[in-house]
Amino acid sequence: MFEEIILSNSSEKQAKLKGPALRAYKKPDIGVDINNKSAYYVIRDCGLITSKYLVPFIWTCFEDPFNDLKGKFSKDDIKDFLKRAEKENDAKHLKHIIIGDIKNRFETKVVTSSVFDYSKEEDDIYGSYYSDAEEIDNDTVETEMTEEEMLIKFFDVS
């Protein structure tokens, strides 16, 4: 899973908190005596929040996450992550952080040539080809990479 790859490639000690956080969420009183009802809910909810938002925290701990995680993901990891980000708030939050970091750091515009339809003849099919007018390059289109394309390119997924 995309998030597990981020955690497993981190040297931060907190990256190993996901499992204990889930256990604390499911059974807040495991291994401790709780003398206050509120403490039970604080431990439970802290476990839940930690399990959901640990990965964005660990992401920010990487000095250069794109370099450090280069080649670690597969296309299936990325497709699964983007699909889950449509429904799961924690995955959506992480996606927004990563895509924002990509857009701030890298060029995500793609310049392509437009395709001409040679089957249709226009009134002046030779246009300005024979004139002294400066040639204008109107045959290029600039588009934004898709999120999947960005993740594949900047994590060097093969």
Secondary structure, 3 states (H helix, E strand, C coil): CHHHHHHHCCCCHHHHCHHHHHHHHHCCCCCCCCCCHHHHHHHHHHHHHHHHHHHHHHHHHCCCHHHHCCCCCCHHHHHHHHHHHCCCHHHHHHHHHHHHHHHHHCCCEEEEECCCCCCCCCCCCCCCCCCCCCCCCCCEEEEECCHHHHHHHHCCCC
